[in-house]
Amino acid sequence: MRVDVLGVAFDDVTLDEAVDRALSLLEEDGPHLVATPNPEIVQRAAQDPEFARILAGASLVLPDGVGVIYAAKILGRPLRARVPGIDFASALLDQVAGTGKRLFLLGAAPGIAQQAAIRLQTSHPGLAVCGTHDGYFKEDGPVADAIREARADIVFVCLGAPKQEKWIAANAAATGARLLVGLGGSLDVFAGKVERAPESFQRLGLEWLYRLAKQPSRIGRMAKLPLFLTSAAGARLKGK
């Protein structure tokens, strides 16, 4: 079942259910897009019809941000769980490691994807990383060709939204991969270049506060969250 939150329909799944669904998609003919919208992405989709169509056509749409969970409650159609993209990715890799499924990492600055690959293979023994490519490319074709030649089953596309989702929509078929996941800045975390919030912050849904403390320059982005929740309240009052 999907739940509409200000124009973006989210799958009402737990983390385990999301991983099970992804594993099922890997056994079906692809390609399949997994999107992980947060409030900022929902707001962007409201202003970008092409982006909104891509999200609507995704095989799996996961509620990444705690603001999405709050907004769903305000709208009177609560989602059961927040499913952060990075947690979904890690849990998925736990399941595919040692199975022969092949992972390609795309995005971030030069060298980051390679570092992420090394660390992921250490934390997920048996994981097959078949290739990497940084996010600083001008032509899509050679990147899609590299993914196809690597015989990737899964691609983590970390180009930032909406670029990553639009890249997947335009190039997924050419890659030959079955599951392509938009994961924003996750490669920096996997590579150890960016530190995640402590688990206590994660459990309370306060990762945004930790990131703000580490990067005060994010205040402009964080200030949009109250507006997002206000929009949800307004939609509820209008019966939308």
N, C-alpha and C positions, 0 to 999 in steps of 0.2 A: 504494500500500500504506500502511496505517496501523499505527502502533506504539503500543501501550498503555503509558502511563507513569502508574502509580498512579491508574488510572481514567479518564484522559483520553486519547483516541486521536488521535495526531498524524500528519499526512501526512509521509511520509519523502521530503522534496523539498529540492532546493537552491533558492537565491534565484531563479535563472533559471527553474527549473521551476515555482516558485510563481507567478511573474509570467505565464508561459505559460498556466498553468491559469486564472488570473484573467481573462486576455484571452479565453479560451474561454468562461468563464462569462458574460462580457459579451455574447456573441453568442447565448446561450441565454435562454429565458424565465426571468425571475427571480421572486422575489428570492433572492439568494444571500448567505449570511453568511460572512465571513472572520473567524476568531478568532485571536488571537495570545497564547496563554497562557504565562505564566511560572510558576515554582514557587508563588508566592503564589496565583495563580489556580487552579492545580491543587488546592492545599490547600483553597481556598474551595469548589471544586466538590464535593469529598469531603463537605462539610458542608451542601450545598445541592442537593438532588435536582433542583429545577427548573433551576438553572444547569447542572448536569451534563447534563441532557437537551438543553438548548439547544446546548451544545458538541458533543454527540454528533451532533446534526442539522446542524451547520455544513457548508458545502460545502468549506471549506478550513480546516484547523487547523494553524497554524504554530508551531514551537518557538521562542518569543521569547527565553527566558532560558537562560543557559549552564547553570544548575542543571538544567534539563530534559535537556540533552545529557548531563550527568554522570549523572543518574539513569537515563537510558536505557542507558548503558554498564554501570552497576552491575546493572541488571536483565537484562543479557545480550542486549539487543535494541537495539543502538546506532542512533541516527539519523545520517544522513549529514552534516547541516549544521544550524547554528543560523540561523534566519531572523528577525532582529529586525523587528518590525512597522514601525518607521520606515524601515528600509532597503527593505522590501518596498513600502511606500507610495511612496517616492521612485522606485524602479525602475519601478513601475507607471505613475507619472505620466510618466516618460521615454517610455514606449511609447504612451501615449494623447494626449500633447500634439500638437496639430495634426491630430488625427483627427476632431474634432467631438464626441468623448465629453465629457460635461458632469459636472463635479465640484461637490458641495455639501459644505461644511465645517460640522460641528455639534459644539459643545462649548466648553469653557474659559470664562474670564471674559469679560464684555462687551468687545468691541473686539479681542480676541485673534484670533478667526477671520478678521476682516477684514485684520488685519496679516499673518496667515499666508497669506491669499489673494494679497496683493500680492507677498510674497516668493516664493511658489511660482510665480506667473506670470512672475517675473523669472528664476528658476532653471530653469524648464521652458517655454521660449518656445513660444507657441501653445496653452498650456493654457487650457481654457475653464472658469473657475470661475463657476458659474451662481447661487450664493447662499451665504450664511453665516447661522448663528444661534448665539448663545451657549448655554451649558449651563444657564443659570439660568431655567428655565421650569417652570411648574406643570402645564400641560396638554399632553398629547402631540399631540392632534388638530391644533391650529394649526401645529405644527412639521411634522408629516407633510404637511399640506396645502401648506405653503410649499415643501417639497421636490418635491412633485408638480407644483405650478405652475411651478417652475423647470425642470422636465423634466430632472431629474438622472439620469444613468446610474450614477454612483458617489457614495456618501456615506461620508465619513470620520466615524465616530461616536466622539467623544472625551469620554466621560462617566465613564470609569473602570469597571473590572469590579467586580461583575457588572451594574451598572446599564446599561452600554452594550449588552451582549448581550441583556439582557432587553428593553430598549427596541427593539432591532432585531427580536427575535422577535415583539413585540406590534404593531409599526408598519410593518414592512418592506413588506408588501403595499400598505398605504395610500399609501406614498411613490411607488410606481411605479418606483423605482430597481431596477436589476438586481444591483448589487454593493454591499453595505454592509460596511464594514470597521471592527471595533472597535480603536481605536488609543490608548486611555488618554490620557496627557498629551502626545501628539505635537504637538498644535497649539501648545503653548507653545514647543516646539523649532522648529517651522516658522516661528513668528512672531519668533524670535530672543530670546525672553524667558528661555529656559533653554538653557544651553550643553551640547552633547553632549560626551562624553569624547573626548579626542584619539584619532586613528586607532590609535595604538600600543596604547591600552587596549582599543579595540574589537576589534582583531585577537586579543588575548590573552584575550578574554572577561572583561575586568576593568572593564567600565563600572560595575558595581555598586560597586566600590571607589572609583572616581572620584566617583560620586554621594555615597557615604558621606562622603568627604573634604569635599565641598562642603556637604553637609547632614547633620551628625552626628546630627540628630534621627531619621534613618532607621535608626538602629542596631537598634531594636526589630524592624523589618521584616526587616533583613538577618540578624538572629539566627535567623530561621526557616529559613534555607537549610540549616544543618547538620541540623536536624530532618527536613527534606525528604529529604536524602540518606540519613539514618539509616532513614527509612521505606522508601526504595527498597532498602536493604540487607536490611531485615527481610523485605520482600516476596520478595526473591530467595531468602533462606534458607527461606522457607515454600513456595517453588516457585510463586509467583503471577506 
